[in-house]
């Protein structure tokens, strides 16, 4: 909730104790309005799951930015190698303009992604602090009747994010994309469908995500993961082995169950999510 109805972004920044300026803008964040970093932002236990969903979305975006950083760094190093070879082969000559421009392009792209990673890390830390404070209120024995709200105070920030596999992170993103209208699950969908397509190829299934629209992909990918959890008795370790190609669906126990699940998985790859609604209990 915002005490200024989203009109205080220009002065909602949180200053250091020694700051002489009482009015600074809210810093850049993952979203255009970086509410978790604003002094006018109020939250509380009622919003824990929403904050965790946003945190998960930012974690996926951060991972994507790190991958792009590595990609641009590799391209930059390749151009630097080309420049070195040119200078060795043509001592005294100026470096070709196209190589210089290409080097600057990759360097700039790398720095932009690095800035995103820093911003996302800050947002995740602030959200984690708010979630911890909200959880502390729920666990407190001194709760009183009335509204339980938390105002922003980041004088003492501590970061502690639970490690989990990328696949599990994407799965949480898919679930949050279905539950919360405000969550952008597009990156989770893209990452998940790539992994699911590999699983399908390794197990004799035919991925057809290219035929599905955005909403169908979200529901199909989420239910695909639901079924994998059922097939592996909710073992993320076994699912990771399936993803890595070290375990196949045919290696699972109960042949009849495996064939049934493979049939249902193919239905999901075809976008027929409604067929499994009664079996999974989820959409």
N, C-alpha and C positions, 0 to 999 in steps of 0.2 A: 504494500500500500504506500501511496505517496502523500505526504503532508502538503505538497504544493500542487497536487493534481497534474504532475508531469510538466510543470512550468517553472521549476526551479533548477533545471539542469545547468544553467549558466553560473550558478552560485552555490551549487550543492557539493562541491568538492570538499573532502575532509583534509584539513591542514595539520601540520605538525604543531606540537605544543608551542614551539618558538616562533611560529609564523605570525607576522604582523598584519597579514592580509586576511580579512574575515570573509572574503567573497572570491572564490576561485571556481572555475568550471569543473564539472565532473569529468574525470579522465576517460580516455577512450577505453572501450571494452568490446566484448564479443558482439553485443548488440548495440544498435544505434543509441538507445537509452540505457546507460550502464547503471541501472538502479542499485545493485548491491554495493556500489562504491559511493553512493550519495547519502549525505547526512539527513536527508528528508525521508529516507526509505524506512518503512516499518515492516516487520515480519514477525513470525512466531510459530509455535508448534503446529498450528493448523496448516502451515504452508511448507512443512518439511519435505513432503514427497515432491512437490512442485520444484523446490530448490534443488533437490537431488536429481530430478529429471533434467533440469537446466545444466547442472554440473556435469552430468553424463554427456549431454550434447556437446558441451565445450571440450570435454576430454577427447571426444571423437574428432572434433575440428582441430584440436591441438596435434593429435597424432597425424592427421592429414597434412598439417603445416610442416611438421618435422620431416615427413616423407618428401615433401616438395623442397625443403631445405637441402636434403641430401642429394636430390636430383639436380638442383641448380649448382650445388657445390661441385658435383662431378662434371657438369658441363663447363663450369668456370675453369676447373683444373685441366680439362681437355683443351680449351682455348689457350690457356697459359702454356701448355705443352707445344701447341702449334706456333705460338709466338716465339718460344725459345728455339724451336727448330729453324724458324725463318731467320732469326738473328745469327744462329750458327752458320747457316748456309749463305747468308747475305750480310756479312759484317759491315757496319757503317751505314746501312740503309735504314730508312724509317720503317717502322712497323706498318703494314697495310692498314688503312683506315677501317676496313670491314672487320678485321680481327679486333681492333681496339674497341669498336662500337659493340661487337658481340660480347667482348669481355665485360664491358660496362653494363650491358643488358643483364647478363647472368649475375653479376655482382649485385646490382640493384634488386633483382628478383629474390636473391638469397637474403638480403637484408630486410626486405619487406616481410618475408615469411618468418624470419627470426624475430621481428617486431611482434608479429601475431602470436608467436609462441610465448613471448614475455607477457603480453597482454592477457592471453588465455590463462597462463599460470597464476597471474594476479587475481583474475576473476574466480578461478577455482578455489584459491586460498580463502578469498573473502566469503564465498558461498559455504565453504567447509566450516568457517568460523561461525557463521549464522546458523548452520545446521547443528553444530555442537551446542551453541547457546540455547537453541530451541529444545534440543534433546535434554539438556540439563534442567530446563523448566519442567518438562514432562516427568523427569525422574525425581524432582524435588518433593520433599515431604511437606514443604511449607506453602503449597499451592493454595491460592485464595480464589473465592468466587469472582467472576468478572473476566475481562479480556486479558489474554496473556500475549504481550507484544514485546518486541526487541527493537531498540533504536540502534543505529550504527555507531560503533566505537571500535576502531581498529588500532588502538594503541599497542595491543599485545596480540599479534597474529601468530598462529602456529599451524603449520601445514602437516597434515598426516592423511594421505589418501591411500585407501586400501588398494593393493596391487591385484589386478585380475587380468585374464587373458584378453586379447583383442576381440576374439569371437564373443566372449561373454559381455564385453563392453558394447558391442554392436547389438547383441540381443536385448540388452537393457534399453538401448536407443530405440529399437523397434517397438518394444512394449510401451515406452513413454510416448512415442509418436502416435500410438493408437489411443492412449489414455488422455493425453493433454493436447488440446488444439493449438496451444502456443508453442509447442516444441517442433523444431525443424528436424525431421528424421531422415532427410534426403541423403546425408553422408552415411548414416548407418545403413540405409537401404542399399546404396551403391556398394559399400564394402561387403555387406552380407550376401548380396546376390552374386558377387564375384566368387566368394568362398563356396556358396551353395552350388554354383555352376560347376566348380571343380569337383565337389563331392558327387554331383550327378554324373559327370563324365567318368569318374573312377568306379562308379557302381552301376553302369549300364542304364542310366536314366537320361532323358533328353531335356536339357534346360531350355525353356522358352520364355524367359523373362522379357526378351525384346518385344514380345507381342502384348505385354501387359502395360497398363497405364500406371502412374505413380502410386495410386491408392491400392491397386491390385498387387503391385510388387511388395508394398509394405505388409499387407495382410498375408500374402503367400509366404514371404520370407519369415515372418514371425511364426506362422503355423508350421512351417517346415522345421524350424528350430524346436517348437513345442513337441513335434513328433519324434525328432531325434532324441530329445530328452527322455521321452517315454520309452523309445527303443533301447536306450542305453541305461535304463533305470536311474535316470537323472544324474549320470556321471559325466561331468565336464571333461575329465581325463580321457574317457573313452571317445567322447566327441572330438577332442583335439587330435586323437590318434586317427579318427576317420578323416578329419581335415588334412592331416599330414600324409594320408595314404598308407599308414601303417596298420590300419584296421578297415575292413570292408563290412558293409551291411550283412553280407552273406556269412561273416564270421560270428555274428551274434547268435545267441541260443534261440531255440524254438523256430524251426524253419517256416511253419505256418504263419507265425507272427511276423517274421521278416518279410515274407511275400506280401502279406497284407499291408505292412507299413510301406514297402516299396511302391505298391499300387497307389496308396494314399499320397506318398511323396510326389509321384508323377502327376497326380491330379493337381497338387499344389503348383507344380512347375507349369502346368497348363492354365493356372489361374482359377481353378475350380475350388475356391476356398469354402464355399457354402456346403460342400459335401462333407466337410470335416467338422462343422460347427458343433454337432451333437457329440462327437467323439472326443474332442479336445476340451469342450466347454468354453472355448475362447474364440475370439474373432481376430 
